[in-house]
Amino acid sequence: MFQLAAGAEPIAGYQLLSRLGAGGYGEVWKVTAPGDLAKAMKFVYGRMDDVRAARELKALSRIKQVRHPFLLSLERFEIINGQLVIVTELADMSLLERYEQCRKEGQTGIPRDELLTHLHDAADALDYMSENHGLQHLDIKPENLLLVGGRVKVADFGLVKDLHDGMATLIGGVTPVYAAPEAFDGRASRFSDQYSLAVTYQEMLTGVRPFPGTTAAQLAIQHTNSPPLLSPLAIGDRPAIARALAKDPEKRFASCRDMVDNLQRVDRPHTAAPESATRTPVIAKADDAFDAASVTQATGKAAADAHPPRPISDTRPASRPIAATRPDKTLPPLAFSIDETGLRPTVFLGVGGTGASTLRRLRQRLVDRFVDLSRVPAFQLLLLDTDPRES
């Protein structure tokens, strides 16, 4: 590893100027390249024998031959002292930064026509990756959609998967705020990026996400089981976003372009978004990543669209002392024949982050053995989230 500081030259001729950002993935710096050209340089945390760096290098090998005007140009990447370093063209700002500009100007979010133009650029690039190369980006979010000369370019290819490799599995790193339901089950589909683009559209337009969870566990439940909160959107936008957010990937639009085209055909909305849309959202940071495997959980009915969820602190009942009481009713044993299946009914209970990690690994082992868990209803997994405020 080497020290990152202004003036340093990690690659001969590339001088660090200022740090642009950092997260769980690594750091990005503005640099001057040979010819006095401005570039961006990303330093991936960990040495090349670490999982994170090895995963990113594998993704780069998939994307390096893909050329499209709305994909951020990849200039070079190499290993320096055991650390992966990536050089790309320098963007003006991210879609998230553009959103924050609009908020400071008193707007709810990015103006709809402008936002649709940006997302059409992104859709062109994503569909090109999918249709011509069988690739899914799998980390579409406002921070990874960069503005260059007024047009959007898709960036950060650390999770790119080749869907031609049989079962394209995810081993970690997805951002739960924007991840498609299948990602929480460790899978990718050719419609996964469309789902993430739909979440991005609603958030950047209204300031309110369709799934308001604040922890990975809450978001996993909502993305896989709950209907999206679409009331912040104008009525005309809701059918398209609802379709793009379908739990079943096959029920979404045929392509990202189809989704954006559908939104562009909608007449300009006449109904204003409700007051809840003026809230400042809790934007996912680059290091808010989640291991891509699901935890099966039972959830209650989601709040109706017309009633945005209250803050978690408002919905918690006041704590009461624990007191011993007699059961109201003793239930009979489950009508389940052990002889027929050889499996004894079992509930696996996980508590907190460690419990979630353990349940994810256990569920994957069950899937590896039984393939379809509906065939083994004797096994049920339940996670108790002990810190819903943690992001």
N, C-alpha and C positions, 0 to 999 in steps of 0.2 A: 504494500500500500504506500501511497505517497501523500504528502500534505497538499490539500487544495487551498490555494490562496491567490489573490490577485497578483498577476505578474509571472506566475509559474508557467512552465511550458511542459505539460505532461507528454505531448507529442511535439517533436521538433517543428517549429514554425507556427504552432498553435498556442497563443498566449491567453491565459485566463484573464477576463476583465471583471466580471461580477457574477455573483450567484443569482440565478433566475428562480430557483425553487428547489425544494427537497421534500422527501417523503420516505415511506418505508422501502421504496424501490431503489433509492439512491439520490444523487444530486444532479442538477442541470445548471451549467454555466454558460454565459455568453463569452465567446472567444473571438479573437482575430486570427484568421487563417492566412496562409500565404497569399500575397496579392492584396493584403489589407481588407479581406472580405470578412464580414460578420457571419459567424456560425453559432450553432448551439452544440455543446458537448455534454453528454450524459455519462455519469460514472455510476455503474451498477454496484450496489453494496455487495460485499462478499467476494471471496476468491472464486476462481473458476470451478473448484471442486464443490462449491456450495450449490444447493438446489436452485436458488433464485437466479444466479448468474448463468448456470447451465441451461435453465429453461429459456432465458432471454436469448442466449446465443442460438439455441435451436430454432426459436421463432424467427430470428433474423435470417437464418439460412433459408427459411421458407419464403420470406417476403423480399429478399434482396433482388430477385429477378422480376418483380412486379413493378411496372411503370404505369403511372396514371397521373394526370394533371392535378387531381385532388387528393393525392397521397403525398405526405411530407417527404421530401427528397432525402434519401439516406446516402450520405457522402462517403463514409468509411466507418469501419469498426474493427477493433483489434484488441488483443490482450496485452496490457502493460503491467509488468510486475504482478502478474496473476489476476489482475482486475480487468473486467470488460469495460471498454470505453467506446462510445458511439458518437459520431459526428453527423449532424443533420443541418438542413437549412434553418435559418433563424426566422421565427414567426413574429408577427406584430403583437399579438395577444391571443389568449384563448377565448372560447365562447363564454366561459365562466366570467372572465374579466370584462367582456362586452356586456354581459348581463348586469354585472355590478356597476358599470358605467350608467346603464339605463336606470337602475335603481336610484343612483345618486341624483339623476335628473328628475326624479319623481314619478317615473313610470313603473308599472307593475312588473314588467320584464322587457325582453327584447320585442320590438314591434313585430306583429305577426308576419307581415309580408317579408320583412328582412330575415326573420328567423327561418321561414320556409325556404327562402333562397339559399341560406347557409346549409340547411338540412338537405336540400336537393343536391348540393355539391357533395356532401358526405354520402348520401344515398348512391350517387353515381359511382363513387370510389368503392363503397362496400359491395355493391352489386357486381362491379367489375371483378373484385377479389373473389367473390363467391361463384359467379357464372363462368369465369375464364380460368380460375386457378383452384377452385374448390376450397377457398380459405374463408374462415370466419375470424374477425378481429377479437371479439369476446371481451373487450374492455372499453366499449364506447361510452363516453361520459363527457360532460362539458369541458373538462380539463384537457381531454385528448382530441378535441376539435379545435384546430388552430387557424387563426385568421392571418392570411398572407395577401397583401394587396387587395383587401376587401372580399376575398373568397376563402372558403373553408378548405383546409386540408386535414385529412385524418392522420393522426400521429400515434406514437407509442405502440409498437407492435410486439410487446413482450409476451402476450398471451395467444398470439395467432396460432390457430389450429388448422390442419389439413383434414378436411372431412373425407378425403379419399382414403385415409389411413384406417379403414374399417371403422371401429368404434372410436370416435374422437373423444377422449376422456380428458377431464380437467382435474389437475392435482392440486390446485390452489391459486390464490392471487386475484380472483374475481372481486369486483367491487359490489357488495350486496345491494346497494341502493339501486343499481342499474341492471343487475344480472337477471337473465331470463330464468323462469322456473326450472328448466332442465339443467341449468348450471348448478343449482343446489343439489342436484342428484348426480353431479359429476359427469354430465354429458353435454355435448354441444350439438346444435342442429343448424341447418342452413338458414333458419329464421331467427337465430338468437340475437344477431346484431340489430335486426328490425325492432325487436322488443326494447332493447336498450335505447334505440333512437326515439321510440315513442315516449319513454320515460323522460328523456332529455327534452323533447318538445314541450311537454306539459310543464316541466319545471322551469325552463327558460322563458316560457310565455307567461305563466301565471304566478310563479314563485312558490307553488305548492306541488309537491310530488304526489303521484297516484298511490303510493304506498308510504305512509308516514312513519314507519317504524324507525327507532333510533338505535337499535342494536342489531347485530348480525342474526341473532336468534329470532327477534321479532320480524325482521325482513324476510327471513327464510319462510316463516309461517305465512306471511302476507302474500309473498310472490307465488307460493305454491298452492295456497288454499283460499285466499280472500279476494273478493272482487275489487277492482281498482276504484279509488275515489276520484271520480271524473267531474264532480260538480263545479270545480273552479274553471273548467273549460266552457266556452260557449256551446250551446246545444248542438250546433251544426258540426262541431269538431268531435263530439263524443263517440259517434259510431265508428269512425276510422280509428281512433285511439283505442277504443274498446276491442276492436278486432285485432289490432297490432299487439295488444296485451293479452291475447287469448292464452290460457294455460297450455292448451294443446298447440304445439308449433305448427301443425298442418292446417290449423284454422286461421292462421294469420295471412297477411297479403302474400302474393307470390314473390314479391321483391320489396326492397326498401323504397325504390322509386314509386312503385304502385301506391304505397302508403302516403308518400309526400304528394304525389299527383292527386290522390283522393282529397287530401286536405286543401290543396290549391283550388280544386273545383268547387269547394264549399263557398257559398255566398259569404261576403264579409259579415262576421257576426254582429248582430244588433243588440244582443243581451250582454250586459257587463258581467264580469266574473264577480262572485260574491265577495263579501268583505274579507273572508278567510284568505283570499288570494293575495292580499296585500301583505301577508306576513313574510318576513325574511326567512327563507328556508335554511335549514342546517345543511350546508353543502358538504358532500362527501370529500374528504381529503384524499390525496393520492395514496396515502398509506392505510386507508380504511379498507383493507382487503380481507377476504374471507376464504378459508379453504373450501373448494368447490365440491361439497358433498352435502346431501340433505339429511335432516333429522326429522323423522315422521312424528308429527304432533297433532293433537286434536285442538281445534280452535273454535271459539264461539262465532256467532254470526257477525260479520263485519258491520261497522256503522253504516247507516244509510247514506247515500251520496249527499243528501240535502243537509246532513249534520256532520260537519268536519269534526274529527276526533279532538277531544280536549287533551291538554298536556297530561302526561302520565301521572304527575303528582296530584292532579285534580281528580283522577278517577280511582285513586287508591283509597280504600276504606281506612278509617282511623284504626290504629293498632289497638288490640285488646289483649289482656292477659290470657294465657292459655289455661283452660280449666278442664278437668276430667269430667266427662259426661257419659251417660249411658246411650248406646246406639238406639235410634228410633226404630230400626228394623234390622233384623239379621237376614241377609239374602241367602238363598239356597246356593249350593255349589253350581258352577258352570256346567251346562249340559255339553260336555266335550269328551269324546272317547279317546283316551290315551292309546288304547290298543290299536286303533285304526291308523294313527299317524306316527306313533312313537315319540311325539313331542308333547311335553307338558306345558300348559298355558303359562306364559311368563311375561311379566312387565319389567322392562329395563328402565330404571329411573336415573336420570343424570341431573346434577345440580351445578349451575354455573358454567364457566368457560371450560374447565377441565372435563366436566360431565359432557358438555357438547362435543368436545373433541373425541372423547371415548365413544360416545354414541355414533358419531360419524364413522369411525373406524369399524365399529361393530356392524353397523348397517351395511357397509361396503362388503364385509365378509359374508353377511347373509345373502346379499345380492349375488356375490360370486358363487355361492353354493346353490341357492334356490332360483336365481334369475328373477322370477316374478314373486314378490313378497306377498301378493294377494293369495298365493297358494299356501302360505303358512301364517294364517291369522292368529296362531297360538303365540306368536312373538309380537309384542307391541313396545314401542319406544316412546318415552315421555321425557321432555326436558323442562326443568324449572329454571327460568331466567331470574337470577338473584339480584341483578343490578341493571334494571331497564334504562337507567340514565346513562350508562356507559356507552360511548360511541366508538 
